[in-house]
Amino acid sequence: MPESFALVRLLNALFMGIEAKAFQSIGLLPAEATERAVKVNQALGLELLVVGGLIAFFVLVRMTLSVEKPNPAQQISEMIYEGIGGLAEQIIGHGYQRFQAFVTCIFLFVLLNNLLGLIPGIAAPTTSPWVPLGLALPTFLYYNYQGVRAQGVIGYAKHFCGPLWWMAWLLLPIELVSHLARIMSLTIRLYANMFASDMVTLGFFSLVPIGIPAIFLGLHVFVSLIQAFVFMLLSMIYLSLAVTHEH
């Protein structure tokens, strides 16, 4: 992706200089060190912008909390908290509160990154396959960690072996492949849908720049919301399956 805004240039100026100096310290020439330094691309810059925006928003909410006169930011936060909390309670059940922060952050982060594609000239970060993969991997590690934490290593391992011990030799590899496939499923679903939505919107903007593209901008908003919701919903389902004790 091209460097289209100042944040990416700033990050490259900061981090590439540090990387170049590190390479020079191990004997590389300045020109070679600069060439080897990894550049920050637009997708990463936008992700950092979203993270900074979310942190600033919730710091603002925390600093202005009021029972008598809640401001709009607090009201939005409460709506998000209650909506996602209610859904998590239905899917995960008892003890859902300790997972609510994670699934809420997943939803907001994916949604905002998706919606950035509405800005002319900027591709949504989620149209790069590395961004959905970067979300799928932590989700996979998180729900497995919570499963081990809730049931212990032996108890969690029994999930992969099935209810009949004498069928474990067959079910274990199937379950392992199935769990690993969740990474691919989360990645491809988000990437493919957002990439297709961006291409359709861009195509109609190129053909008919006035009027008709507004319909596809609305479609992009709808797809962005649905994909963020689906990613969060699947995360909840995987957590529910991981922490549920078999009786």
ROSE-4610 file (N, C-alpha, C; in Angstrom, 1 decimal, always signed):
// ROSE-4610
residu = [M/M/M/P/P/P/E/E/E/S/S/S/F/F/F/A/A/A/L/L/L/V/V/V/R/R/R/L/L/L/L/L/L/N/N/N/A/A/A/L/L/L/F/F/F/M/M/M/G/G/G/I/I/I/E/E/E/A/A/A/K/K/K/A/A/A/F/F/F/Q/Q/Q/S/S/S/I/I/I/G/G/G/L/L/L/L/L/L/P/P/P/A/A/A/E/E/E/A/A/A/T/T/T/E/E/E/R/R/R/A/A/A/V/V/V/K/K/K/V/V/V/N/N/N/Q/Q/Q/A/A/A/L/L/L/G/G/G/L/L/L/E/E/E/L/L/L/L/L/L/V/V/V/V/V/V/G/G/G/G/G/G/L/L/L/I/I/I/A/A/A/F/F/F/F/F/F/V/V/V/L/L/L/V/V/V/R/R/R/M/M/M/T/T/T/L/L/L/S/S/S/V/V/V/E/E/E/K/K/K/P/P/P/N/N/N/P/P/P/A/A/A/Q/Q/Q/Q/Q/Q/I/I/I/S/S/S/E/E/E/M/M/M/I/I/I/Y/Y/Y/E/E/E/G/G/G/I/I/I/G/G/G/G/G/G/L/L/L/A/A/A/E/E/E/Q/Q/Q/I/I/I/I/I/I/G/G/G/H/H/H/G/G/G/Y/Y/Y/Q/Q/Q/R/R/R/F/F/F/Q/Q/Q/A/A/A/F/F/F/V/V/V/T/T/T/C/C/C/I/I/I/F/F/F/L/L/L/F/F/F/V/V/V/L/L/L/L/L/L/N/N/N/N/N/N/L/L/L/L/L/L/G/G/G/L/L/L/I/I/I/P/P/P/G/G/G/I/I/I/A/A/A/A/A/A/P/P/P/T/T/T/T/T/T/S/S/S/P/P/P/W/W/W/V/V/V/P/P/P/L/L/L/G/G/G/L/L/L/A/A/A/L/L/L/P/P/P/T/T/T/F/F/F/L/L/L/Y/Y/Y/Y/Y/Y/N/N/N/Y/Y/Y/Q/Q/Q/G/G/G/V/V/V/R/R/R/A/A/A/Q/Q/Q/G/G/G/V/V/V/I/I/I/G/G/G/Y/Y/Y/A/A/A/K/K/K/H/H/H/F/F/F/C/C/C/G/G/G/P/P/P/L/L/L/W/W/W/W/W/W/M/M/M/A/A/A/W/W/W/L/L/L/L/L/L/L/L/L/P/P/P/I/I/I/E/E/E/L/L/L/V/V/V/S/S/S/H/H/H/L/L/L/A/A/A/R/R/R/I/I/I/M/M/M/S/S/S/L/L/L/T/T/T/I/I/I/R/R/R/L/L/L/Y/Y/Y/A/A/A/N/N/N/M/M/M/F/F/F/A/A/A/S/S/S/D/D/D/M/M/M/V/V/V/T/T/T/L/L/L/G/G/G/F/F/F/F/F/F/S/S/S/L/L/L/V/V/V/P/P/P/I/I/I/G/G/G/I/I/I/P/P/P/A/A/A/I/I/I/F/F/F/L/L/L/G/G/G/L/L/L/H/H/H/V/V/V/F/F/F/V/V/V/S/S/S/L/L/L/I/I/I/Q/Q/Q/A/A/A/F/F/F/V/V/V/F/F/F/M/M/M/L/L/L/L/L/L/S/S/S/M/M/M/I/I/I/Y/Y/Y/L/L/L/S/S/S/L/L/L/A/A/A/V/V/V/T/T/T/H/H/H/E/E/E/H/H/H]
num = [1/1/1/2/2/2/3/3/3/4/4/4/5/5/5/6/6/6/7/7/7/8/8/8/9/9/9/10/10/10/11/11/11/12/12/12/13/13/13/14/14/14/15/15/15/16/16/16/17/17/17/18/18/18/19/19/19/20/20/20/21/21/21/22/22/22/23/23/23/24/24/24/25/25/25/26/26/26/27/27/27/28/28/28/29/29/29/30/30/30/31/31/31/32/32/32/33/33/33/34/34/34/35/35/35/36/36/36/37/37/37/38/38/38/39/39/39/40/40/40/41/41/41/42/42/42/43/43/43/44/44/44/45/45/45/46/46/46/47/47/47/48/48/48/49/49/49/50/50/50/51/51/51/52/52/52/53/53/53/54/54/54/55/55/55/56/56/56/57/57/57/58/58/58/59/59/59/60/60/60/61/61/61/62/62/62/63/63/63/64/64/64/65/65/65/66/66/66/67/67/67/68/68/68/69/69/69/70/70/70/71/71/71/72/72/72/73/73/73/74/74/74/75/75/75/76/76/76/77/77/77/78/78/78/79/79/79/80/80/80/81/81/81/82/82/82/83/83/83/84/84/84/85/85/85/86/86/86/87/87/87/88/88/88/89/89/89/90/90/90/91/91/91/92/92/92/93/93/93/94/94/94/95/95/95/96/96/96/97/97/97/98/98/98/99/99/99/100/100/100/101/101/101/102/102/102/103/103/103/104/104/104/105/105/105/106/106/106/107/107/107/108/108/108/109/109/109/110/110/110/111/111/111/112/112/112/113/113/113/114/114/114/115/115/115/116/116/116/117/117/117/118/118/118/119/119/119/120/120/120/121/121/121/122/122/122/123/123/123/124/124/124/125/125/125/126/126/126/127/127/127/128/128/128/129/129/129/130/130/130/131/131/131/132/132/132/133/133/133/134/134/134/135/135/135/136/136/136/137/137/137/138/138/138/139/139/139/140/140/140/141/141/141/142/142/142/143/143/143/144/144/144/145/145/145/146/146/146/147/147/147/148/148/148/149/149/149/150/150/150/151/151/151/152/152/152/153/153/153/154/154/154/155/155/155/156/156/156/157/157/157/158/158/158/159/159/159/160/160/160/161/161/161/162/162/162/163/163/163/164/164/164/165/165/165/166/166/166/167/167/167/168/168/168/169/169/169/170/170/170/171/171/171/172/172/172/173/173/173/174/174/174/175/175/175/176/176/176/177/177/177/178/178/178/179/179/179/180/180/180/181/181/181/182/182/182/183/183/183/184/184/184/185/185/185/186/186/186/187/187/187/188/188/188/189/189/189/190/190/190/191/191/191/192/192/192/193/193/193/194/194/194/195/195/195/196/196/196/197/197/197/198/198/198/199/199/199/200/200/200/201/201/201/202/202/202/203/203/203/204/204/204/205/205/205/206/206/206/207/207/207/208/208/208/209/209/209/210/210/210/211/211/211/212/212/212/213/213/213/214/214/214/215/215/215/216/216/216/217/217/217/218/218/218/219/219/219/220/220/220/221/221/221/222/222/222/223/223/223/224/224/224/225/225/225/226/226/226/227/227/227/228/228/228/229/229/229/230/230/230/231/231/231/232/232/232/233/233/233/234/234/234/235/235/235/236/236/236/237/237/237/238/238/238/239/239/239/240/240/240/241/241/241/242/242/242/243/243/243/244/244/244/245/245/245/246/246/246/247/247/247]
x = [+0.8/+0.0/+0.9/+0.5/+1.3/+1.2/+2.2/+2.1/+1.2/+0.0/-1.0/-1.3/-0.7/-1.0/+0.2/+0.2/+1.4/+1.8/+0.9/+1.2/+2.1/+1.9/+2.8/+4.2/+4.3/+5.7/+6.4/+5.6/+6.1/+6.6/+5.8/+6.2/+7.5/+7.6/+8.7/+10.0/+9.8/+10.9/+11.4/+10.5/+10.9/+11.6/+10.8/+11.2/+12.3/+12.3/+13.3/+14.7/+14.7/+16.0/+16.6/+15.7/+16.1/+16.6/+15.8/+16.2/+17.6/+17.7/+18.9/+20.2/+20.0/+21.1/+21.4/+20.4/+20.6/+21.3/+21.0/+21.7/+23.2/+23.4/+24.7/+25.6/+24.9/+25.7/+26.2/+25.7/+26.2/+27.0/+27.4/+28.4/+27.9/+26.6/+26.2/+26.5/+26.7/+26.9/+25.6/+25.7/+24.5/+23.4/+23.9/+22.9/+22.2/+23.0/+22.4/+21.5/+21.9/+21.0/+19.7/+19.7/+18.5/+17.6/+18.2/+17.4/+16.8/+17.4/+16.9/+15.8/+15.8/+14.8/+13.4/+12.5/+11.2/+10.3/+9.6/+8.8/+7.4/+6.9/+5.5/+4.6/+3.6/+2.7/+1.4/+0.6/-0.6/-1.6/-1.7/-2.6/-2.2/-0.9/-0.4/-0.6/-0.4/-0.6/-2.0/-2.9/-4.4/-4.8/-4.2/-4.6/-4.1/-2.9/-2.4/-3.3/-3.8/-4.7/-6.0/-6.5/-7.8/-7.5/-6.4/-6.1/-6.0/-5.3/-5.2/-6.5/-7.4/-8.7/-9.6/-9.5/-10.3/-9.8/-8.5/-8.0/-8.4/-8.3/-8.7/-10.2/-11.0/-12.4/-12.8/-12.2/-12.6/-11.9/-10.8/-10.2/-11.1/-11.7/-12.6/-13.9/-14.4/-15.6/-15.3/-14.1/-13.8/-13.7/-13.1/-12.9/-14.2/-15.2/-16.4/-17.6/-17.4/-18.5/-19.4/-20.7/-21.7/-23.0/-23.5/-24.8/-26.0/-25.9/-27.0/-27.1/-26.0/-25.9/-24.9/-25.2/-24.3/-24.2/-23.0/-22.8/-23.0/-23.0/-23.3/-22.2/-21.0/-19.9/-20.2/-20.6/-21.0/-22.2/-23.2/-24.4/-24.0/-23.2/-22.8/-22.0/-21.1/-20.3/-21.3/-22.3/-23.2/-24.0/-24.4/-25.2/-24.3/-23.1/-22.2/-22.0/-21.7/-21.5/-22.6/-23.8/-25.0/-25.4/-25.2/-25.6/-24.7/-23.3/-22.4/-22.4/-22.6/-22.7/-23.9/-25.1/-26.3/-26.0/-25.4/-25.1/-24.1/-23.1/-22.1/-22.7/-23.6/-24.3/-25.1/-25.7/-26.5/-25.6/-24.5/-23.6/-22.6/-21.9/-20.9/-21.5/-22.5/-23.1/-22.4/-22.4/-21.9/-20.4/-20.0/-18.6/-18.3/-19.3/-19.0/-18.3/-18.4/-17.9/-16.4/-15.6/-14.2/-13.7/-14.6/-14.3/-14.9/-15.7/-16.4/-15.5/-14.4/-13.5/-12.8/-12.5/-11.8/-12.7/-13.9/-14.8/-15.3/-15.4/-15.8/-14.7/-13.5/-12.3/-12.2/-12.4/-12.4/-13.5/-14.7/-15.8/-15.5/-15.1/-14.9/-13.7/-12.6/-11.4/-11.7/-12.4/-12.7/-13.6/-14.7/-15.7/-15.0/-14.2/-13.6/-12.6/-11.9/-10.9/-11.7/-12.8/-13.7/-14.2/-14.7/-15.3/-14.4/-13.1/-12.1/-12.1/-12.6/-12.7/-13.7/-14.5/-15.4/-14.7/-13.5/-12.8/-12.2/-12.5/-12.0/-10.4/-9.9/-8.5/-7.8/-8.6/-8.0/-8.7/-7.8/-8.3/-8.4/-9.5/-9.7/-8.6/-8.0/-6.9/-7.2/-8.5/-8.9/-9.0/-8.7/-8.6/-7.2/-6.3/-5.0/-5.1/-4.7/-4.9/-4.2/-3.1/-2.3/-3.0/-3.9/-4.7/-5.7/-6.5/-7.4/-6.6/-5.5/-4.7/-4.2/-3.7/-3.3/-4.3/-5.6/-6.7/-7.1/-7.0/-7.4/-6.4/-5.1/-4.2/-4.3/-4.4/-4.6/-5.9/-7.0/-8.2/-8.1/-7.4/-7.2/-6.4/-5.3/-4.5/-5.3/-6.1/-6.8/-7.9/-8.7/-9.7/-9.1/-8.0/-7.3/-6.7/-6.1/-5.6/-6.6/-7.8/-8.9/-9.4/-9.4/-9.9/-9.0/-7.7/-6.7/-6.8/-7.0/-7.1/-8.4/-9.5/-10.7/-10.8/-10.1/-10.3/-9.0/-7.9/-6.6/-6.2/-4.9/-4.4/-5.1/-5.3/-5.9/-7.4/-8.1/-9.5/-9.8/-8.9/-9.1/-8.8/-7.7/-7.3/-8.4/-9.3/-10.4/-11.4/-11.4/-12.3/-11.9/-10.6/-10.1/-10.3/-10.6/-10.6/-12.0/-13.0/-14.4/-14.9/-16.2/-16.8/-16.4/-15.9/-15.6/-14.1/-13.5/-12.0/-11.4/-12.2/-11.6/-11.7/-12.4/-12.4/-11.4/-10.7/-9.8/-8.7/-8.2/-7.2/-7.7/-9.0/-9.6/-10.0/-10.6/-11.2/-10.1/-9.0/-8.0/-7.4/-6.9/-6.4/-7.5/-8.7/-9.8/-10.1/-10.1/-10.4/-9.2/-8.0/-6.9/-6.9/-7.2/-7.3/-8.4/-9.5/-10.7/-10.4/-9.7/-9.4/-8.4/-7.4/-6.4/-7.1/-8.1/-8.9/-9.6/-9.9/-10.6/-9.8/-8.5/-7.6/-7.9/-7.9/-8.1/-9.5/-10.5/-11.9/-12.1/-11.5/-11.7/-11.0/-9.8/-9.0/-9.7/-10.0/-10.5/-11.9/-12.8/-14.1/-14.0/-13.2/-13.1/-12.4/-11.3/-10.6/-11.4/-11.9/-12.6/-13.8/-14.6/-15.8/-15.5/-14.5/-14.1/-13.4/-12.6/-11.9/-13.0/-13.9/-15.0/-15.8/-16.1/-16.9/-16.2/-14.9/-14.1/-14.0/-13.8/-13.7/-15.0/-16.1/-17.4/-17.7/-17.4/-17.6/-16.6/-15.4/-14.4/-14.8/-15.3/-15.7/-16.9/-17.9/-19.0/-18.7/-17.7/-17.2/-16.5/-15.8/-15.1/-16.1/-17.1/-18.1/-19.1/-19.7/-20.7/-20.3/-19.6/-19.1/-20.1/-21.3/-22.4/-23.6/-24.2/-25.5/-25.5/-25.2/-25.3/-24.3/-23.1/-22.1/-22.6/-23.6/-24.1/-24.7/-25.4/-26.0/-25.0/-23.8/-22.8/-22.0/-22.0/-21.4/-22.2/-23.6/-24.4/-24.2/-24.0/-23.8/-22.5/-21.5/-20.2/-20.3/-21.1/-21.3/-22.0/-23.0/-23.7/-22.8/-21.9/-21.0/-20.0/-19.5/-18.5/-19.1/-20.3/-21.0/-21.2/-21.7/-21.9/-20.6/-19.6/-18.3/-17.7/-17.8/-17.3/-18.2/-19.5/-20.4/-20.1/-19.9/-19.6/-18.3/-17.3/-16.0/-16.1/-16.8/-17.0/-17.9/-18.9/-19.8/-19.0/-18.2/-17.4/-16.4/-15.9/-15.0/-15.7/-16.9/-17.7/-18.0/-18.4/-18.7/-17.5/-16.3/-15.1/-14.8/-15.0/-14.7/-15.7/-17.0/-18.0/-17.6/-17.2/-16.8/-15.6/-14.7/-13.4/-13.6/-14.4/-14.5/-15.6/-16.5/-17.6/-17.1/-17.5/-17.1/-18.1/-17.5/-18.4/-18.9/-20.1/-20.7/-21.0]
y = [-1.2/+0.0/+1.3/+2.3/+3.5/+4.3/+5.1/+5.9/+7.1/+7.1/+8.2/+9.2/+9.0/+10.0/+10.2/+11.3/+11.7/+10.7/+10.0/+9.1/+8.0/+7.5/+6.4/+6.9/+8.2/+8.8/+9.0/+9.5/+9.7/+8.4/+7.4/+6.1/+5.5/+5.7/+5.2/+6.0/+7.3/+8.2/+7.8/+7.4/+7.0/+5.6/+4.6/+3.2/+2.8/+3.3/+2.9/+3.4/+4.6/+5.1/+4.2/+3.7/+2.8/+1.5/+0.9/-0.3/-0.2/+0.9/+1.1/+1.1/+1.8/+1.9/+0.6/-0.2/-1.6/-2.5/-2.4/-3.1/-2.6/-1.3/-0.8/-1.3/-1.5/-1.9/-3.3/-4.1/-5.5/-5.6/-4.4/-4.3/-4.0/-3.8/-3.5/-2.0/-1.8/-0.4/+0.4/+1.7/+2.5/+2.3/+2.2/+2.1/+0.7/-0.3/-1.7/-1.8/-1.1/-1.1/-0.4/+0.7/+1.4/+0.6/-0.2/-1.0/-2.2/-2.7/-3.9/-3.5/-2.2/-1.8/-2.0/-2.5/-2.8/-1.5/-1.2/+0.0/-0.3/+0.7/+0.6/+0.9/+0.0/+0.2/+1.0/+1.3/+2.1/+1.3/+0.0/-0.8/-0.7/-0.9/-0.8/+0.6/+1.6/+2.9/+3.2/+2.7/+2.9/+2.1/+0.9/+0.1/+0.9/+1.4/+2.2/+3.4/+4.0/+5.2/+4.7/+3.6/+3.1/+2.8/+2.1/+1.8/+3.1/+4.1/+5.4/+6.0/+6.0/+6.6/+5.9/+4.5/+3.8/+4.1/+4.1/+4.4/+5.8/+6.8/+8.2/+8.3/+7.5/+7.5/+7.0/+5.9/+5.3/+6.0/+6.6/+7.5/+8.7/+9.2/+10.3/+9.9/+8.7/+8.2/+8.0/+7.4/+7.2/+8.5/+9.5/+10.8/+11.6/+11.3/+12.1/+11.3/+10.2/+9.4/+10.2/+10.1/+10.8/+10.0/+9.8/+9.1/+10.0/+11.3/+12.2/+12.7/+13.0/+13.6/+12.9/+11.7/+11.0/+11.7/+11.9/+12.5/+11.5/+12.0/+11.0/+9.9/+10.2/+9.2/+8.1/+8.5/+7.5/+6.7/+7.3/+6.6/+5.5/+5.9/+5.0/+3.8/+4.1/+3.0/+2.1/+2.6/+1.8/+0.9/+1.5/+0.7/-0.5/-0.2/-1.3/-2.3/-1.8/-2.8/-3.7/-3.1/-3.9/-4.8/-4.3/-5.2/-6.4/-6.1/-7.2/-8.1/-7.5/-8.3/-9.3/-8.8/-9.6/-10.8/-10.5/-11.6/-12.6/-12.1/-13.0/-13.9/-13.3/-14.1/-15.3/-15.0/-16.1/-17.1/-16.8/-17.7/-18.4/-17.6/-18.2/-18.7/-17.9/-18.3/-17.8/-18.6/-18.1/-17.7/-16.6/-16.2/-15.4/-15.0/-14.4/-13.0/-12.4/-11.1/-11.0/-12.1/-12.0/-12.0/-12.4/-12.4/-11.2/-10.4/-9.3/-8.3/-7.9/-6.9/-7.3/-8.6/-9.1/-9.0/-9.6/-9.6/-8.3/-7.3/-6.0/-5.3/-5.5/-4.9/-5.4/-6.7/-7.4/-6.7/-6.6/-6.0/-4.6/-3.7/-2.3/-2.2/-2.9/-2.8/-3.2/-4.3/-4.8/-3.9/-3.4/-2.5/-1.2/-0.6/+0.7/+0.5/-0.5/-0.8/-1.0/-1.7/-1.9/-0.6/+0.2/+1.5/+2.5/+2.3/+3.2/+3.2/+2.1/+1.9/+2.9/+3.6/+4.6/+5.9/+6.1/+7.3/+7.2/+8.1/+8.0/+8.0/+7.1/+7.0/+6.1/+5.6/+4.7/+3.4/+2.3/+1.0/+0.5/-0.1/-0.6/-1.6/-1.5/-2.4/-3.8/-4.1/-5.5/-6.1/-5.3/-5.8/-6.3/-6.2/-6.8/-8.1/-9.3/-10.6/-10.7/-9.9/-10.0/-9.4/-8.5/-7.9/-8.9/-9.5/-10.5/-11.7/-12.1/-13.1/-12.7/-11.4/-10.9/-10.8/-10.8/-10.9/-12.3/-13.2/-14.6/-15.3/-15.1/-15.8/-15.5/-14.2/-14.0/-14.5/-14.5/-15.1/-16.6/-17.3/-18.7/-19.0/-18.3/-18.5/-18.1/-17.1/-16.6/-17.7/-18.2/-19.1/-20.5/-20.9/-22.1/-21.9/-20.7/-20.4/-20.4/-19.8/-19.8/-21.2/-22.0/-23.4/-24.2/-24.0/-24.7/-24.1/-22.8/-22.1/-22.6/-22.8/-23.2/-24.6/-25.5/-26.9/-27.7/-27.0/-27.7/-28.3/-28.7/-29.3/-30.6/-31.5/-32.8/-32.6/-31.8/-31.6/-31.0/-30.1/-29.4/-30.4/-31.2/-32.1/-33.2/-33.4/-34.4/-33.9/-32.6/-32.0/-32.5/-32.8/-33.2/-34.7/-35.4/-36.9/-37.4/-36.6/-37.1/-37.8/-38.2/-38.8/-40.2/-40.9/-42.3/-42.5/-43.0/-43.1/-44.0/-45.0/-45.9/-45.3/-44.2/-43.5/-42.3/-42.1/-41.0/-40.9/-42.1/-42.2/-41.6/-41.7/-41.1/-39.7/-39.3/-38.0/-37.0/-37.4/-36.4/-35.6/-36.3/-35.6/-34.8/-35.3/-34.5/-33.2/-33.3/-32.1/-31.1/-31.6/-30.7/-29.9/-30.7/-30.0/-29.0/-29.4/-28.5/-27.2/-27.3/-26.1/-25.3/-25.8/-25.1/-24.4/-25.0/-24.5/-23.2/-23.0/-21.8/-20.6/-20.7/-19.5/-19.1/-20.1/-19.8/-19.3/-19.9/-19.5/-18.0/-17.6/-16.3/-15.3/-15.7/-14.8/-14.6/-15.7/-15.6/-15.0/-15.3/-14.7/-13.2/-12.7/-11.2/-10.6/-11.2/-10.6/-10.6/-11.7/-11.9/-11.0/-10.9/-10.0/-8.5/-8.1/-6.7/-6.3/-7.2/-7.0/-6.8/-7.8/-7.7/-6.4/-6.0/-4.8/-3.6/-3.5/-2.4/-2.3/-3.5/-3.5/-3.1/-3.5/-3.2/-1.7/-1.1/+0.3/+1.1/+0.7/+1.4/+1.4/+0.2/+0.0/+1.0/+1.1/+1.9/+3.4/+3.7/+5.1/+5.5/+4.5/+4.8/+5.0/+4.2/+4.2/+5.4/+5.5/+6.5/+7.3/+8.4/+9.0/+9.7/+9.9/+10.7/+9.8/+9.8/+9.2/+7.7/+6.9/+5.4/+4.9/+5.4/+4.9/+5.0/+6.0/+6.1/+4.8/+4.1/+2.8/+1.8/+1.8/+0.9/+1.3/+2.6/+3.0/+2.5/+2.6/+2.0/+0.5/-0.2/-1.6/-1.9/-1.0/-1.2/-1.1/-0.1/+0.0/-1.2/-1.8/-3.0/-4.2/-4.4/-5.5/-5.3/-4.1/-3.8/-4.2/-3.8/-4.2/-5.7/-6.3/-7.7/-8.5/-8.2/-8.9/-8.7/-7.5/-7.3/-8.1/-8.2/-8.9/-10.4/-10.9/-12.4/-12.7/-11.9/-12.2/-12.3/-11.3/-11.3/-12.5/-12.9/-14.0/-15.3/-15.5/-16.7/-16.8/-15.7/-15.7/-16.1/-15.6/-16.0/-17.5/-18.0/-19.5/-20.3/-19.9/-20.7/-20.6/-19.5/-19.4/-20.3/-20.3/-21.1/-22.6/-23.0/-24.4/-24.8/-23.8/-24.0/-24.1/-23.3/-23.2/-24.0/-24.6/-25.4/-26.7/-27.1/-28.4/-29.4/-30.6/-31.7/-32.4/-32.8/-33.6/-35.0]
z = [+0.0/+0.0/+0.0/-0.7/-0.7/+0.6/+0.9/+2.1/+1.8/+2.3/+1.8/+2.9/+4.1/+5.1/+6.1/+6.8/+7.5/+8.6/+9.2/+10.3/+9.9/+8.7/+8.2/+8.0/+7.4/+7.2/+8.5/+9.5/+10.9/+11.5/+11.4/+12.0/+11.3/+10.0/+9.3/+9.7/+9.8/+10.2/+11.6/+12.5/+13.9/+13.9/+13.4/+13.6/+12.6/+11.4/+10.4/+10.8/+11.5/+12.0/+13.1/+13.9/+15.0/+14.5/+13.5/+12.9/+12.2/+11.4/+10.7/+11.6/+12.7/+13.7/+14.3/+14.5/+15.0/+14.1/+12.8/+11.7/+11.6/+11.7/+11.6/+12.8/+14.0/+15.1/+15.0/+14.0/+13.8/+12.6/+12.1/+11.0/+9.6/+9.4/+8.1/+7.7/+6.4/+5.9/+6.0/+6.2/+6.3/+5.2/+4.0/+2.9/+3.0/+3.3/+3.4/+4.6/+5.7/+6.9/+6.6/+5.9/+5.6/+4.7/+3.8/+2.9/+3.6/+4.6/+5.3/+6.3/+6.7/+7.7/+7.2/+8.0/+7.6/+7.7/+6.6/+6.6/+7.1/+7.8/+8.3/+7.1/+6.8/+5.7/+6.2/+5.2/+5.5/+6.5/+6.3/+7.1/+8.6/+8.9/+10.2/+10.8/+10.0/+10.5/+10.8/+10.0/+10.3/+11.5/+11.7/+12.9/+14.2/+14.1/+15.3/+15.5/+14.5/+14.6/+15.3/+14.9/+15.5/+17.0/+17.3/+18.7/+19.5/+19.0/+19.7/+19.9/+18.9/+19.0/+20.0/+20.1/+21.1/+22.5/+22.7/+24.0/+24.4/+23.5/+23.9/+24.2/+23.4/+23.7/+25.1/+25.4/+26.7/+27.9/+27.7/+28.7/+29.0/+27.9/+28.0/+28.7/+28.4/+29.1/+30.6/+30.9/+32.3/+33.1/+32.4/+33.2/+33.3/+32.5/+32.6/+33.0/+33.7/+34.2/+35.1/+34.8/+35.6/+35.7/+36.9/+37.1/+36.7/+37.1/+36.9/+35.5/+34.9/+33.5/+32.7/+32.2/+31.3/+30.0/+29.5/+28.2/+27.1/+25.8/+24.7/+24.6/+24.9/+24.9/+25.9/+27.1/+28.1/+27.7/+27.1/+26.7/+25.6/+24.7/+23.6/+24.2/+25.2/+25.8/+26.6/+27.3/+28.0/+27.1/+26.0/+25.0/+24.5/+24.1/+23.7/+24.7/+26.0/+27.1/+27.3/+27.4/+27.7/+26.5/+25.3/+24.2/+24.0/+24.1/+24.0/+25.2/+26.4/+27.6/+27.6/+27.1/+27.0/+26.1/+24.9/+24.0/+24.5/+25.2/+25.8/+26.9/+27.6/+28.7/+28.1/+27.0/+26.3/+25.7/+25.2/+24.4/+25.4/+26.2/+27.1/+28.4/+28.9/+30.1/+31.4/+32.5/+33.7/+33.6/+34.2/+34.1/+32.8/+32.1/+30.8/+31.0/+32.2/+32.4/+32.2/+32.5/+32.3/+30.9/+30.0/+28.5/+27.8/+28.5/+27.8/+27.2/+28.0/+27.5/+26.2/+26.1/+24.9/+23.7/+23.8/+22.7/+22.3/+23.2/+22.9/+22.1/+22.6/+21.8/+20.4/+20.3/+19.0/+18.1/+18.6/+17.8/+17.3/+18.3/+18.0/+17.0/+17.3/+16.4/+15.0/+14.8/+13.5/+12.8/+13.5/+12.9/+12.4/+13.3/+12.9/+11.7/+11.7/+10.6/+9.3/+9.4/+8.2/+7.7/+8.6/+8.2/+7.6/+7.9/+7.3/+5.8/+5.2/+3.8/+3.1/+4.0/+3.4/+3.0/+3.6/+3.3/+1.9/+1.0/-0.4/-0.4/-1.2/-1.3/-0.3/+0.7/+1.8/+1.7/+1.6/+1.7/+3.1/+3.5/+4.8/+5.2/+6.4/+6.7/+6.6/+6.8/+6.8/+5.4/+4.4/+3.0/+2.8/+3.7/+3.7/+4.5/+3.9/+4.6/+5.9/+6.1/+7.3/+8.5/+8.3/+9.4/+10.0/+9.2/+9.7/+10.3/+9.7/+10.3/+11.7/+11.8/+13.0/+14.1/+13.7/+14.7/+15.0/+14.0/+14.2/+15.1/+15.0/+15.8/+17.3/+17.7/+19.1/+19.6/+18.8/+19.2/+19.5/+18.5/+18.7/+20.0/+20.2/+21.4/+22.7/+22.6/+23.8/+24.2/+23.3/+23.7/+24.2/+23.6/+24.0/+25.4/+25.6/+27.0/+28.0/+27.7/+28.7/+28.9/+27.9/+28.1/+29.0/+28.9/+29.8/+31.2/+31.2/+32.5/+33.3/+32.6/+33.2/+33.6/+32.8/+33.0/+33.3/+33.2/+33.4/+32.0/+32.0/+30.7/+30.4/+31.3/+31.1/+30.7/+31.5/+31.3/+29.9/+29.5/+28.2/+27.1/+27.3/+26.3/+26.0/+27.0/+26.7/+25.7/+25.5/+24.5/+23.1/+22.9/+21.6/+21.4/+22.4/+22.3/+22.1/+22.3/+22.2/+23.4/+23.4/+24.6/+24.8/+23.8/+23.9/+23.8/+24.9/+24.9/+23.8/+23.4/+22.4/+21.0/+20.9/+19.6/+19.5/+20.6/+20.7/+19.6/+19.2/+18.1/+16.8/+16.6/+15.3/+15.5/+16.6/+16.8/+17.1/+17.8/+18.1/+16.9/+15.9/+14.7/+14.0/+14.0/+13.3/+14.1/+15.4/+16.2/+16.1/+16.1/+16.0/+14.7/+13.6/+12.3/+12.3/+12.9/+12.9/+13.7/+14.8/+15.6/+14.8/+14.2/+13.4/+12.2/+11.7/+10.5/+10.9/+12.2/+12.7/+12.4/+12.4/+12.1/+10.7/+9.8/+8.4/+8.1/+8.8/+8.6/+9.0/+10.2/+10.7/+9.7/+9.3/+8.4/+7.0/+6.4/+5.0/+5.0/+6.0/+6.0/+6.0/+7.0/+7.1/+5.9/+5.5/+4.4/+3.1/+2.8/+1.5/+1.4/+2.5/+2.4/+2.3/+3.1/+3.1/+1.8/+1.2/+0.0/-1.2/-1.2/-2.2/-2.0/-0.8/-0.6/-1.1/-0.8/-1.2/-2.7/-3.4/-4.8/-5.5/-5.0/-5.5/-5.4/-4.2/-4.0/-4.9/-5.0/-5.8/-7.3/-7.7/-9.1/-9.5/-8.6/-8.9/-8.8/-7.9/-7.9/-9.2/-9.7/-11.0/-12.2/-12.2/-13.3/-13.2/-12.0/-11.8/-10.5/-10.6/-9.3/-8.5/-9.1/-8.3/-8.2/-7.0/-6.8/-6.5/-7.5/-7.4/-6.3/-6.2/-5.2/-3.8/-3.5/-2.2/-1.7/-2.6/-2.3/-1.8/-2.5/-2.2/-0.9/-0.6/+0.6/+1.8/+1.6/+2.6/+2.8/+1.6/+1.7/+2.4/+2.1/+2.8/+4.3/+4.8/+6.2/+6.8/+6.0/+6.5/+6.5/+5.5/+5.5/+6.6/+6.8/+7.9/+9.3/+9.5/+10.8/+10.9/+9.9/+9.9/+10.2/+9.5/+9.6/+11.0/+11.5/+12.9/+13.9/+13.7/+14.6/+14.5/+13.2/+13.0/+13.7/+13.5/+14.1/+15.7/+16.2/+17.7/+18.1/+17.3/+17.7/+17.6/+16.6/+16.6/+17.7/+18.1/+19.3/+20.5/+20.7/+21.8/+21.8/+20.6/+20.5/+20.8/+20.3/+20.6/+22.1/+22.7/+24.2/+24.9/+24.5/+25.2/+25.1/+24.0/+23.8/+24.6/+24.7/+25.4/+26.9/+27.5/+29.0/+29.6/+28.7/+29.2/+29.7/+31.0/+31.5/+31.1/+30.7/+30.3/+31.5/+31.5/+32.6/+32.3]
